[in-house]
């Protein structure tokens, strides 16, 4: 990048700068004319110069101008006006000049704004583009939060300065020079006074502001480091809580904030000192004008009109002058920031931009093995982790790499995956150096997976198909207003030096899916079989069952789920399993549900504040009072509290009995015990509203088959069922909007997919109810062709930032599945499943190798194993010891030799 910001701006906005400078030059004509016009108004029609008699007239707009060289004469005889008419005419011209000057400013400022925003877009894009081209060693030293802060915030001043870079000094300098020149024309000595004061301001103020620039630089650096630290806290929040270091982090943040406060306070102090000096010098000149100019007027060497014109002209001089000084400070400030950006975004070596050219079809490339030739790799501290390693991976080979000591296996895998660059030697694909191949070749022929694989914010499907989005594979046809918008987007992208690739086009390369039989469902089959291979299908199904489906967006699927609901109920009855599910019935009490669920008889939505339990709402207790249910529930709650106190009083908080309770802790038991003791010593009128509600909550969360306290009599259940409609009708509109009444013939958007299919509660009386109903539900799902629809719903699950909504094991499986979805020649799998147990690892390794073998692509697999015994599944085993290849051969051959590998297996 260009080291000088002004030169960078000029190189990318030269045509626009020349145009706007031309406009600025033209704007000086009406600007200068506006200075002389007040003098003509005062001396002419107001004081009567040229109107010595009452009926005297003067010519308005008369001029005679001869063009040099050409000899042409342009003249106008003018319009003859009397004194009053001349006053109105000149005043009208003054107003016209005000409008013209305002329009010039409007156009100039608007144009500058567009120019600045366009260059801001360019530089942000260029910075991100450079990050994408950073070598791996530079990325390891880059803090993501600091980089994002620089791209987002620290380049913001460049946009505002771009429009002012050349226009502002030209405009302001022209205005100041015009005002100063006009003052000289009126009186030489007043002009000298103005010139001297201008020289003092220009000489002193910029020097005083240099400290402001230094302080601003310090503030920027400390703020950037603060952003990086906050990013570290967010990323490492689990570690902070695990080791109880939150107060250490608070102290660190407080120290950083203290540094920023001190810098900002010094900045404000010095800023206002500079402002004081500048304002004093600005106000000193009018004092001199009034005193010295007044003296000249009293002596008769200066008329009043000239003095007024001088003062009026000087009124417009401090503004441009001050802004010109501000511009110089801004120039120095943004130049310093620009240099700091260059330090962060100039690692010394960048990946050639031509290697990142988009290509929907993989270019012609050399076939052949993936090889390492005398490769030496060092880590961040300079220690050699791989030393002079030479190996060759041929097509169709499955190779297991293991480490005896050191991390040579991981190092060579990262080199194959282009994540580290060897300090000596080279990695070749065929005869070509892998670092010299376009990424459209190396990034498709080689798939790399590690436990550090990152997932972007989006759905599970978005992340699974991420490896297929190389370039747009088709164009989008836009019509009408959309076509106009798209043309505008392309034009602006080109003007700002951005790519004009259409994000809304189809980016998925269906020609590079792992399953490639020439059918329309190749992509779907690649996804389904990859999920099966890594044992992620069951996890996706669980995500689907816990998801919410909007029946208005997908009415057909909602209808099919309701049909499955009825089919499941019929099948359970036919197979004698009806007792394992207590289905919701509008005319009956569901004994497996809570009292509150029976009373609402509805699925409930969360209010969005993290509390999904609607029974905790104060409005619900008001409705219970109005429907005369509070007394009954309060009586039940007293009985429940008495039984709980009798059972749990005196037990330690960690007693296993507490695991049988939901929503009730040891502290709650103590509260109920103390409440019952106080209740015996006073009348019921002494019970507070809060205590009464706490007892009623016990009733609302009570399930008879689970707690078996015998408080739910038939009369109580009948009362609750008969009160359902009355209770619902009395609910406030806000609460009613969060509930959706149960209806066996309608899909409930407020309930999960699992709840909609089951439409009831599993029985607490049947210990293995989930295990019994699962195969029945799976069979019906397959019969009704809902399996793929449910998987698709699970694939729409939002994985969160970095995939944090998934478990660690799910993230590792997803990373491997993402590689298996795409067709590659070499799969480099660098300990991809560290969080799984030995049995699961063995099953996934075997199924992955089998899946790739079934595609008949002659793909090679290089798998760095953490479980040595799994090497028997591979054609070849390579053993690294302290960064060097110690053994290389088949599992059977190495197992017979008394070497490192045999000792590792043993």
C-alpha positions in Angstrom: 0.0 0.0 0.0 1.1 3.6 -0.6 2.9 4.8 2.5 1.6 8.4 2.2 -2.1 8.8 2.7 -2.5 12.0 0.6 -0.8 10.2 -2.3 -3.0 7.1 -1.8 -6.1 9.3 -1.9 -4.8 11.2 -5.0 -4.0 7.9 -6.8 -7.5 6.5 -6.4 -9.6 9.7 -6.7 -7.6 11.9 -9.1 -10.4 12.5 -11.6 -12.9 13.3 -8.9 -10.5 15.6 -7.1 -9.8 17.6 -10.3 -13.5 18.0 -10.9 -14.3 19.2 -7.4 -11.3 21.5 -7.4 -12.6 23.1 -10.6 -16.0 23.6 -8.9 -14.2 25.2 -5.9 -12.4 27.6 -8.2 -15.7 28.7 -9.8 -17.2 29.1 -6.3 -14.6 31.8 -5.5 -16.3 34.2 -8.0 -19.6 34.7 -6.2 -17.8 34.4 -2.8 -15.6 37.4 -3.6 -18.5 39.3 -5.1 -20.4 38.9 -1.8 -17.6 40.9 0.0 -17.8 44.0 -2.1 -21.6 44.1 -2.3 -22.3 45.4 1.3 -19.9 48.3 0.7 -21.8 49.3 -2.5 -25.2 49.1 -0.6 -24.0 51.2 2.3 -22.0 53.8 0.3 -24.5 53.9 -2.6 -28.3 53.9 -1.9 -28.0 54.1 1.9 -25.5 57.0 2.3 -26.5 58.5 -1.0 -23.2 58.3 -2.9 -24.2 58.9 -6.6 -27.7 60.1 -5.6 -27.0 63.7 -4.6 -30.4 65.0 -5.8 -33.8 63.4 -4.9 -34.5 62.5 -8.5 -31.0 61.2 -9.3 -30.6 57.7 -10.9 -27.8 55.3 -11.3 -27.1 52.4 -13.7 -27.6 48.9 -12.3 -25.5 46.0 -13.6 -23.6 48.1 -16.2 -20.2 46.7 -17.3 -17.8 46.8 -20.1 -15.3 43.9 -20.4 -12.7 43.4 -23.1 -11.4 39.8 -23.5 -7.6 39.7 -23.7 -5.9 38.4 -26.9 -9.2 37.9 -28.7 -10.1 41.6 -28.6 -13.8 40.9 -28.0 -15.8 43.3 -25.9 -18.6 42.2 -23.7 -20.7 45.1 -22.3 -24.1 45.9 -20.9 -25.5 49.4 -20.6 -27.3 48.6 -17.4 -30.7 49.5 -16.0 -31.4 53.0 -14.8 -32.8 52.9 -11.2 -33.6 55.5 -8.5 -32.2 55.3 -5.0 -34.9 53.1 -3.5 -35.0 50.8 -6.5 -31.2 50.5 -6.4 -31.3 49.6 -2.7 -33.8 46.8 -3.4 -31.9 45.6 -6.5 -28.6 45.4 -4.7 -30.2 43.7 -1.8 -31.8 41.2 -4.2 -28.3 40.5 -5.7 -26.9 40.0 -2.2 -29.7 37.4 -1.5 -29.0 35.8 -4.9 -25.3 35.5 -4.0 -26.1 33.9 -0.7 -28.2 31.3 -2.5 -25.5 30.6 -5.1 -22.8 30.3 -2.5 -25.0 28.0 -0.4 -25.7 25.8 -3.5 -22.0 25.6 -4.2 -21.3 24.5 -0.6 -24.1 22.0 -0.8 -22.8 20.4 -4.0 -19.2 20.5 -2.8 -20.0 18.9 0.6 -22.2 16.3 -0.9 -19.6 15.4 -3.5 -16.9 15.3 -0.8 -19.1 12.9 1.3 -19.6 10.5 -1.5 -15.9 10.6 -2.4 -14.9 9.9 1.3 -17.4 7.1 1.7 -16.2 5.5 -1.5 -12.6 5.6 -0.5 -13.5 4.4 3.0 -15.1 1.4 1.4 -12.1 0.8 -0.7 -9.6 0.9 2.1 -11.7 -1.4 4.3 -12.0 -3.9 1.5 -8.3 -3.7 0.8 -7.4 -4.3 4.5 -9.6 -7.3 4.7 -8.3 -8.5 1.4 -4.8 -8.2 2.8 -5.8 -10.2 5.9 -7.0 -13.0 3.6 -3.6 -12.9 1.9 -1.5 -12.9 5.1 1.0 -15.8 5.4 0.1 -18.3 8.2 3.0 -17.0 10.4 1.6 -13.5 10.3 -1.9 -14.6 11.2 -0.6 -16.3 14.3 0.6 -13.0 15.6 -2.6 -11.2 14.7 -5.4 -10.6 17.3 -8.8 -10.8 15.6 -10.5 -8.3 17.9 -7.8 -5.7 17.3 -7.9 -6.2 13.5 -11.7 -5.9 13.4 -11.5 -2.7 15.5 -9.0 -1.2 13.1 -11.0 -2.1 10.1 -14.3 -0.9 11.6 -13.3 2.2 13.7 -9.7 3.3 13.1 -10.2 3.8 9.3 -13.4 5.8 9.9 -11.5 9.2 9.9 -10.0 8.4 6.5 -13.5 8.7 4.9 -14.1 12.1 6.3 -10.6 13.3 5.4 -10.7 12.0 1.8 -13.2 14.6 0.7 -11.2 17.3 2.4 -7.8 16.2 1.4 -7.4 18.6 -1.5 -10.7 20.4 -1.6 -10.6 21.8 1.9 -7.2 23.6 1.6 -8.2 24.9 -1.8 -11.6 26.0 -0.6 -10.6 27.5 2.7 -7.3 28.9 1.4 -9.2 30.5 -1.4 -11.8 32.0 1.0 -9.1 33.3 3.4 -7.0 34.7 0.5 -10.1 36.4 -1.0 -11.1 38.0 2.4 -7.5 39.1 3.0 -7.1 40.5 -0.5 -10.3 42.4 -0.1 -9.1 43.9 3.2 -5.9 45.1 1.5 -7.9 46.7 -1.2 -9.8 48.8 1.3 -6.9 49.8 3.5 -3.2 48.7 3.4 -2.6 49.0 7.2 -5.7 47.1 8.2 -4.6 44.5 5.6 -1.2 44.3 7.3 -2.8 43.8 10.7 -5.0 41.0 9.4 -2.0 39.4 7.7 0.2 39.5 10.8 -2.5 38.0 13.0 -3.1 35.3 10.4 0.7 34.5 10.3 0.8 34.3 14.1 -2.2 31.9 14.2 -0.8 29.7 11.4 2.6 29.6 13.1 1.7 29.0 16.7 -1.5 26.8 16.7 -0.2 23.9 14.5 2.9 23.6 16.8 0.8 23.5 19.9 -1.4 20.8 18.3 1.4 18.4 17.7 1.1 17.2 21.3 -2.6 16.6 20.6 -1.6 14.2 17.8 0.8 12.3 20.1 -1.9 12.0 22.7 -4.4 10.9 20.1 -2.0 8.2 18.9 -1.6 6.9 22.4 -5.3 6.9 22.9 -5.8 4.9 19.7 -3.3 2.3 20.7 -4.6 1.8 24.2 -8.2 1.6 22.9 -7.2 -1.0 20.4 -5.5 -3.1 23.1 -8.6 -2.7 25.2 -10.7 -4.1 22.4 -8.3 -7.0 22.0 -8.5 -7.7 25.7 -12.3 -7.6 25.8 -12.2 -10.1 22.8 -9.9 -12.4 24.8 -12.3 -12.3 27.8 -15.3 -13.2 25.6 -13.3 -16.0 23.9 -11.9 -17.3 27.2 -14.9 -16.9 29.5 -15.1 -20.6 30.2 -11.5 -20.7 31.3 -12.0 -17.5 33.4 -14.9 -19.1 35.3 -13.2 -22.5 35.6 -10.1 -21.0 37.3 -11.8 -18.2 39.2 -9.8 -15.4 37.6 -12.7 -13.0 36.9 -11.4 -10.5 39.5 -7.9 -10.6 37.9 -9.5 -9.8 34.6 -11.5 -6.9 36.2 -8.2 -5.5 37.6 -6.6 -5.7 34.2 -9.5 -3.9 32.6 -9.6 -1.3 35.3 -5.8 -0.7 34.8 -6.3 -0.3 31.0 -9.3 2.0 31.5 -7.2 4.1 33.9 -4.5 4.5 31.3 -7.1 5.6 28.7 -8.6 8.0 31.2 -5.3 9.7 31.9 -4.5 10.0 28.2 -8.0 11.4 27.4 -7.8 13.9 30.3 -4.5 15.2 29.1 -5.9 15.4 25.6 -8.9 17.5 26.8 -6.7 19.7 28.9 -4.3 20.5 26.0 -7.1 20.7 23.5 -8.9 23.5 25.4 -5.7 25.3 26.0 -5.1 25.4 22.2 -8.7 26.5 21.8 -8.3 29.3 24.3 -5.1 30.7 22.5 -6.8 30.4 19.1 -10.0 32.2 20.3 -7.9 34.9 21.9 -6.0 35.6 18.7 -9.2 35.5 16.7 -10.8 38.1 19.0 -7.7 40.3 19.2 -8.0 41.3 15.5 -11.5 42.8 15.7 -10.2 44.9 18.7 -7.5 46.3 16.5 -9.9 46.9 13.6 -12.3 48.8 15.8 -9.6 50.9 17.4 -7.2 51.5 14.5 -9.9 51.4 11.8 -12.1 53.8 13.9 -9.1 56.1 14.2 -8.6 56.1 10.4 -12.4 56.8 9.9 -12.3 59.7 12.4 -9.3 61.2 10.5 -11.2 60.8 7.2 -8.7 58.4 5.5 -11.2 55.6 5.7 -15.0 55.9 5.0 -17.6 54.1 7.1 -18.6 51.8 4.2 -15.0 50.6 3.8 -14.7 50.0 7.6 -17.9 48.0 7.6 -16.8 46.0 4.6 -13.4 45.3 6.2 -15.1 44.1 9.4 -17.6 42.1 7.4 -14.8 40.5 5.4 -12.7 39.7 8.5 -15.8 38.1 10.0 -15.4 35.4 7.3 -11.6 35.2 7.7 -11.2 33.4 11.1 -13.7 30.6 10.2 -11.8 29.4 7.1 -8.5 30.0 8.8 -9.5 28.0 11.9 -10.8 25.2 9.6 -7.6 25.3 7.6 -5.6 24.8 10.8 -8.0 22.0 11.8 -7.4 20.4 8.4 -3.7 20.4 8.9 -4.1 18.8 12.3 -6.5 16.2 10.8 -4.0 15.6 8.0 -1.2 14.8 10.5 -3.6 12.8 12.6 -4.9 10.5 9.8 -1.4 10.1 8.4 -0.2 8.8 11.8 -3.2 6.4 12.0 -2.5 5.4 8.4 1.1 4.6 9.2 -0.1 2.5 12.2 -2.4 0.6 10.0 0.4 -0.1 7.5 2.4 -1.6 10.4 -0.4 -4.0 11.2 -1.4 -4.9 7.7 2.0 -5.1 6.1 3.5 -8.4 7.2 6.3 -8.1 4.7 5.1 -10.9 2.4 1.6 -11.4 1.1 0.1 -14.3 -0.9 0.0 -13.2 -4.5 -3.5 -11.8 -5.4 -3.6 -13.8 -8.6 -3.6 -17.0 -6.6 -7.0 -15.9 -5.2 -8.7 -15.2 -8.5 -12.3 -16.7 -8.4 -13.0 -19.6 -10.8 -16.2 -21.6 -10.8 -14.4 -24.4 -12.7 -11.2 -25.7 -11.3 -8.4 -24.7 -13.7 -6.1 -27.2 -15.4 -3.6 -28.5 -12.8 -0.8 -31.0 -12.6 -1.8 -34.5 -11.5 0.4 -36.5 -9.3 1.3 -37.2 -5.7 1.4 -34.9 -2.7 5.0 -34.8 -1.6 7.3 -33.3 1.0 10.9 -32.7 -0.1 13.4 -32.1 2.7 10.8 -30.1 4.6 11.8 -28.2 7.8 9.1 -26.5 9.9 9.5 -24.3 12.9 7.0 -23.2 15.5 6.3 -19.7 16.8 9.2 -19.9 19.2 11.7 -21.0 16.5 11.9 -24.6 17.5 12.1 -27.2 14.7 9.0 -29.4 14.9 9.8 -31.1 11.5 13.3 -31.5 10.2 14.3 -32.6 6.7 11.2 -34.7 6.2 10.7 -36.4 2.9 7.6 -38.4 2.1 5.2 -39.0 -0.8 1.5 -39.6 -0.7 0.2 -41.4 -3.8 -3.3 -41.5 -5.1 -5.7 -43.9 -3.3 -3.4 -44.3 -0.3 -4.7 -44.2 3.2 -1.9 -43.1 5.5 -1.8 -43.0 9.3 0.7 -40.6 10.9 1.6 -40.9 14.5 4.0 -39.1 16.9 6.3 -40.8 19.4 7.7 -37.6 20.7 7.3 -34.1 19.5 4.7 -32.7 17.1 6.1 -33.6 13.7 3.0 -35.4 12.6 0.8 -32.3 13.2 3.5 -30.1 11.6 3.6 -32.0 8.4 -0.2 -32.2 8.2 -0.4 -28.4 8.6 2.2 -28.1 5.8 0.1 -30.3 3.6 -2.9 -28.2 4.4 -1.0 -25.0 3.6 -1.4 -23.7 7.2 2.3 -23.4 7.8 5.0 -22.6 5.3 8.3 -24.6 5.5 11.4 -22.6 6.3 13.3 -24.9 3.9 12.3 -27.6 1.4 8.9 -27.6 -0.3 5.5 -29.2 -0.5 4.5 -30.2 -4.1 1.3 -31.3 -5.7 2.5 -33.2 -8.7 5.5 -31.2 -9.9 4.2 -27.8 -8.7 5.0 -26.1 -5.5 1.7 -26.0 -3.5 2.4 -22.4 -2.5 2.5 -21.3 -6.1 -0.7 -23.0 -7.1 -3.9 -21.0 -7.3 -6.2 -21.7 -4.3 -8.8 -22.7 -6.9 -6.6 -25.8 -7.3 -5.0 -26.4 -4.0 -8.1 -25.4 -2.0 -10.2 -28.0 -3.9 -7.8 -30.8 -4.4 -6.8 -30.8 -0.7 -9.3 -30.8 2.2 -7.8 -30.1 5.6 -9.5 -30.8 9.0 -8.2 -30.1 12.5 -9.8 -29.8 15.9 -9.3 -26.0 15.6 -11.6 -25.8 12.5 -13.7 -22.7 12.7 -17.5 -22.3 12.1 -19.1 -19.1 11.0 -22.2 -17.6 12.4 -25.1 -19.2 10.5 -27.0 -22.4 10.2 -25.5 -25.9 10.4 -26.2 -26.3 6.7 -24.4 -23.1 5.9 -21.3 -24.4 7.6 -21.5 -27.9 6.2 -21.6 -26.6 2.7 -19.0 -23.8 3.3 -16.3 -25.8 1.5 -18.3 -25.8 -1.8 -18.6 -22.0 -2.1 -15.6 -21.2 -4.3 -17.2 -18.8 -6.8 -20.7 -18.1 -8.3 -21.8 -21.0 -10.4 -24.7 -19.2 -12.0 -26.0 -15.7 -12.5 -29.2 -14.2 -11.1 -31.6 -12.5 -13.4 -32.9 -9.2 -11.9 -35.9 -7.3 -13.2 -37.3 -3.8 -12.6 -36.1 -2.0 -9.6 -33.9 -4.9 -8.5 -32.0 -4.7 -11.8 -31.4 -1.0 -11.3 -30.2 -1.6 -7.8 -27.9 -4.4 -9.0 -26.4 -2.2 -11.7 -25.8 0.5 -9.1 -24.1 -2.0 -6.8 -21.8 -3.2 -9.5 -20.9 0.4 -10.5 -20.2 1.5 -7.0 -18.1 -1.7 -6.3 -15.9 -1.0 -9.3 -15.5 2.7 -8.3 -14.5 1.6 -4.8 -12.1 -1.1 -6.0 -14.3 -3.9 -4.5 -15.2 -7.1 -6.1 -18.6 -7.1 -7.9 -19.3 -10.8 -7.3 -23.0 -11.3 -6.6 -23.5 -12.6 -3.0 -27.1 -13.7 -3.9 -25.9 -15.9 -6.8 -25.7 -19.7 -6.3 -22.2 -20.3 -4.9 -22.5 -24.0 -4.2 -20.4 -26.0 -6.6 -22.5 -29.1 -7.2 -19.9 -30.5 -9.6 -17.5 -31.1 -6.6 -19.8 -32.9 -4.2 -18.4 -36.2 -2.8 -21.4 -38.2 -4.2 -21.3 -37.5 -7.9 -23.6 -39.7 -10.0 -25.0 -37.1 -12.2 -28.4 -36.9 -10.4 -30.2 -33.9 -9.0 -29.9 -35.2 -5.4 -26.1 -35.6 -5.4 -25.8 -32.7 -3.0 -28.4 -34.1 -0.7 -26.9 -37.5 -0.8 -23.4 -36.1 -0.1 -24.8 -34.3 3.0 -26.8 -37.3 4.3 -24.0 -39.8 3.8 -21.4 -37.5 5.3 -23.5 -37.0 8.4 -23.9 -40.8 8.7 -20.2 -41.4 8.3 -19.3 -39.1 11.2 -22.3 -40.2 13.4 -23.8 -36.7 13.4 -27.2 -37.7 12.0 -28.7 -38.5 15.4 -27.4 -35.1 16.7 -29.0 -33.3 13.8 -32.3 -35.1 14.4 -32.2 -34.1 18.1 -31.7 -30.5 17.0 -34.7 -30.8 14.7 -36.9 -32.3 17.4 -36.0 -29.3 19.7 -36.6 -26.8 16.9 -39.6 -24.6 16.3 -41.4 -24.7 13.0 -43.5 -21.9 11.7 -46.6 -23.5 10.1 -47.3 -20.4 8.0 -43.9 -20.6 6.4 -44.1 -24.4 5.8 -47.8 -25.4 6.0 -47.3 -28.7 4.1 -44.7 -30.0 6.7 -46.9 -28.8 9.5 -49.8 -30.8 8.2 -47.7 -33.9 7.8 -46.4 -33.6 11.4 -50.1 -33.5 12.6 -50.7 -36.6 10.5 -47.7 -38.3 12.1 -49.1 -37.4 15.5 -52.3 -39.3 14.8 -50.4 -42.2 13.3 -48.2 -42.5 16.3 -51.1 -42.5 18.6 -52.9 -45.3 16.6 -49.7 -47.4 16.4 -49.1 -47.1 20.1 -52.6 -48.3 20.8 -52.3 -51.2 18.3 -49.0 -52.4 19.8 -50.2 -52.1 23.4 -48.0 -49.1 24.2 -50.7 -46.5 24.7 -49.9 -46.3 28.4 -46.4 -44.8 27.9 -47.9 -41.5 26.6 -50.6 -39.4 28.3 -52.0 -37.5 25.4 -53.6 -34.0 25.8 -57.4 -34.2 25.9 -59.4 -30.9 26.2 -62.0 -32.7 28.4 -59.6 -34.6 30.7 -56.8 -33.9 33.2 -53.3 -35.0 32.0 -51.8 -36.7 35.1 -48.3 -36.6 33.6 -48.3 -32.8 33.2 -48.0 -30.2 35.9 -51.0 -28.4 37.4 -50.0 -25.3 35.6 -49.8 -27.0 32.2 -53.2 -28.5 32.8 -54.6 -25.1 33.7 -53.2 -23.3 30.7 -53.7 -26.4 28.4 -51.4 -24.6 25.9 -47.9 -24.4 24.6 -46.1 -21.3 25.8 -43.6 -19.0 24.1 -40.7 -17.4 25.9 -41.1 -13.7 26.5 -37.5 -13.2 25.2 -36.0 -12.2 28.5 -34.6 -15.7 29.3 -37.5 -16.8 31.5 -39.7 -19.2 29.5 -41.9 -20.1 32.5 -45.1 -18.2 32.1 -46.4 -19.3 35.5 -43.8 -16.9 37.1 -45.6 -13.9 35.6 -47.4 -11.7 38.3 -50.4 -11.3 35.9 -51.0 -15.1 36.2 -51.5 -14.8 40.0 -54.0 -12.0 39.5 -56.0 -14.2 37.1 -55.9 -17.0 39.7 -57.4 -14.6 42.2 -60.1 -13.4 39.8 -61.1 -17.0 38.9 -61.3 -18.1 42.5 -58.5 -20.7 42.1 -56.0 -19.2 44.4 -57.4 -20.6 47.6 -57.6 -24.2 46.3 -54.0 -24.0 45.0 -52.8 -22.4 48.2 -54.3 -25.2 50.2 -52.7 -27.8 47.9 -49.4 -26.0 48.2 -49.5 -26.1 52.0 -49.9 -29.8 51.9 -47.1 -30.2 49.4 -44.8 -27.9 51.5 -45.6 -29.9 54.7 -44.7 -33.2 53.0 -41.5 -31.8 51.5 -40.4 -30.4 54.8 -41.1 -33.7 56.5 -39.1 -35.6 53.8 -36.2 -33.3 53.2 -35.7 -31.3 56.4 -32.3 -32.0 57.9 -30.8 -33.5 54.7 -27.6 -32.0 53.4 -27.9 -29.9 50.2 -26.0 -32.5 48.2 -28.2 -35.4 49.1 -29.3 -37.6 46.2 -33.0 -37.1 47.1 -32.7 -33.5 45.7 -32.0 -34.9 42.3 -35.7 -36.1 42.2 -36.9 -32.5 42.5 -37.3 -29.9 39.8 -37.3 -26.1 40.7 -36.8 -26.9 44.4 -33.5 -26.4 46.2 -32.3 -26.9 49.8 -32.8 -23.2 50.4 -36.5 -23.6 49.3 -37.0 -26.3 51.8 -35.6 -24.1 54.6 -38.0 -21.3 53.4 -41.0 -23.6 53.5 -40.0 -25.0 57.0 -39.7 -21.5 58.4 -42.9 -20.4 56.7 -44.9 -23.3 58.2 -43.5 -22.6 61.6 -44.5 -18.9 61.4 -47.9 -19.9 60.1 -48.7 -21.9 63.2 -48.1 -18.8 65.3 -50.4 -16.4 63.4 -53.6 -16.3 61.5 -53.8 -16.7 57.7 -54.4 -12.9 57.4 -50.8 -12.5 58.3 -49.5 -14.3 55.2 -47.9 -11.9 52.8 -48.7 -11.9 49.1 -45.2 -13.0 48.2 -45.4 -16.0 50.6 -48.8 -17.0 49.3 -47.5 -16.9 45.7 -44.5 -19.0 46.7 -46.8 -21.7 48.1 -49.1 -21.5 45.0 -46.1 -22.1 42.8 -45.6 -25.5 44.5 -49.1 -26.5 43.3 -48.6 -25.2 39.8 -45.4 -27.3 39.3 -46.8 -30.4 41.0 -47.1 -33.7 39.1 -48.9 -36.5 41.0 -47.1 -39.6 39.4 -43.7 -38.0 40.1 -44.1 -36.8 43.7 -47.0 -39.1 44.8 -48.2 -37.0 47.7 -51.9 -37.7 47.0 -53.0 -34.0 46.8 -54.6 -34.3 43.4 -58.1 -35.6 44.1 -60.6 -36.2 41.4 -62.5 -33.1 42.5 -59.4 -31.0 42.2 -58.6 -32.3 38.7 -62.2 -31.7 37.6 -62.1 -28.2 38.9 -58.9 -27.4 37.0 -60.3 -28.9 33.8 -63.6 -27.0 34.1 -61.7 -23.7 34.8 -59.5 -23.9 31.7 -61.6 -21.8 29.4 -62.5 -19.2 32.0 -58.8 -18.9 33.1 -57.7 -18.4 29.4 -60.4 -15.7 28.8 -59.2 -13.7 31.8 -55.6 -13.7 30.8 -54.2 -10.3 29.8 -53.6 -9.8 26.1 -49.8 -9.8 26.5 -49.9 -13.2 28.3 -52.5 -14.6 25.9 -50.3 -13.8 23.0 -47.6 -16.1 24.5 -49.8 -19.2 24.7 -51.2 -21.4 22.0 -54.1 -23.7 23.1 -53.6 -27.4 22.5 -55.5 -28.7 19.5 -55.1 -32.3 18.3 -55.8 -31.3 14.7 -53.5 -28.3 14.5 -49.8 -27.7 14.5 -48.6 -25.5 17.5 -46.0 -23.0 16.5 -45.2 -22.3 20.2 -44.2 -26.0 20.8 -41.1 -27.8 19.6 -41.3 -30.4 16.8 -41.0 -33.2 19.4 -43.9 -31.8 21.5 -46.0 -31.5 18.3 -45.4 -35.1 17.3 -45.9 -36.5 20.8 -48.8 -34.2 21.8 -48.7 -35.4 25.3 -46.4 -36.4 28.1 -44.3 -39.5 28.6 -45.4 -41.5 31.6 -43.3 -41.3 34.7 -44.7 -44.7 35.7 -42.8 -46.4 32.8 -39.1 -46.2 33.4 -38.0 -46.9 29.8 -40.7 -44.9 28.1 -38.3 -42.9 25.9 -36.5 -46.1 24.7 -39.8 -47.8 23.8 -41.3 -44.9 21.9 -38.2 -43.9 19.9 -38.2 -46.9 17.5 -41.9 -46.6 17.0 -41.7 -42.9 16.1 -38.7 -43.5 13.8 -40.6 -46.2 12.0 -43.6 -44.0 11.4 -41.3 -41.1 10.4 -39.8 -43.3 7.7 -43.1 -44.7 6.5 -44.5 -41.1 6.0 -41.3 -39.9 4.3 -40.6 -37.3 7.0 -37.0 -38.3 7.7 -35.3 -35.9 5.2 -37.7 -33.1 6.1 -36.8 -33.4 9.8 -33.1 -33.6 9.0 -33.5 -30.4 6.9 -35.1 -28.7 9.8 -32.2 -29.7 12.0 -29.8 -28.4 9.4 -31.4 -25.0 9.8 -30.2 -24.8 13.5 -28.1 -21.7 14.2 -24.7 -22.9 15.4 -23.9 -19.5 17.0 -20.6 -17.6 17.0 -17.8 -20.0 16.3 -20.2 -22.9 16.6 -20.5 -22.4 20.3 -24.1 -23.6 20.5 -22.8 -27.1 19.5 -21.0 -29.4 21.9 -17.3 -29.9 21.4 -17.9 -33.4 20.0 -20.5 -32.1 17.6 -18.1 -29.4 16.4 -15.4 -32.0 15.7 -17.8 -34.2 13.8 -19.2 -31.2 11.8 -15.7 -30.2 10.8 -15.0 -33.7 9.4 -18.4 -33.9 7.7 -17.7 -30.5 6.0 -14.6 -32.1 4.4 -16.5 -35.3 3.4 -19.3 -33.4 1.6 -16.8 -32.2 -1.0 -14.8 -34.2 -3.5 -11.0 -33.8 -3.1 -8.0 -35.8 -4.1 -6.3 -35.6 -0.7 -7.9 -35.4 2.7 -5.5 -34.2 5.4 -7.2 -35.0 8.8 -5.1 -33.7 11.6 -6.4 -35.3 14.8 -9.9 -34.3 13.9 -11.7 -36.2 16.7 -9.8 -35.6 20.0 -12.9 -35.3 22.1 -14.4 -38.6 21.3 -14.0 -41.9 23.1 -11.9 -44.8 21.6 -14.9 -46.7 20.4 -16.5 -43.7 18.6 -13.2 -42.8 17.1 -12.7 -46.2 15.6 -16.2 -46.4 14.2 -15.9 -42.9 12.6 -12.5 -43.6 11.2 -13.7 -46.9 9.7 -16.9 -45.4 8.3 -15.0 -42.3 6.9 -12.5 -44.5 5.0 -15.3 -46.7 3.7 -17.4 -43.7 2.6 -14.4 -42.3 0.6 -13.6 -45.7 -0.9 -17.2 -46.1 -2.1 -17.0 -42.9 -4.2 -14.3 -44.5 -6.4 -12.4 -41.2 -6.6 -9.0 -42.7 -5.8 -8.7 -40.2 -3.0 -5.8 -40.3 -0.6 -6.4 -40.0 3.2 -3.7 -38.7 5.5 -4.9 -39.1 9.1 -2.8 -37.9 12.1 -4.0 -40.3 14.9 -4.1 -39.8 18.6 -5.2 -43.5 19.0 -2.3 -45.5 17.7 -4.2 -48.8 17.6 -6.4 -47.4 14.8 -3.4 -47.4 12.4 -4.4 -51.0 11.5 -7.2 -49.5 9.4 -4.7 -47.8 7.0 -2.5 -49.1 4.2 0.5 -47.3 5.5 1.8 -46.0 8.8 4.4 -43.2 9.2 6.0 -42.7 12.6 7.5 -39.3 13.6 10.0 -39.1 16.4 11.3 -35.7 17.5 10.4 -34.1 14.2 12.0 -36.8 11.9 10.5 -39.7 10.2 11.5 -42.8 12.2 9.5 -45.5 10.6 7.4 -45.9 7.4 5.6 -49.0 6.3 2.5 -51.2 6.5 0.9 -51.9 9.9 1.7 -55.6 9.6 5.3 -55.0 8.8 6.0 -52.4 11.5 4.1 -54.5 14.1 6.5 -57.4 13.5 9.6 -55.2 13.9 10.9 -54.3 17.4 10.8 -50.6 16.8 9.1 -47.5 18.0 5.7 -48.4 16.4 5.5 -51.8 18.1 6.2 -50.2 21.5 3.5 -47.6 20.9 0.9 -50.2 19.9 1.8 -52.3 22.9 
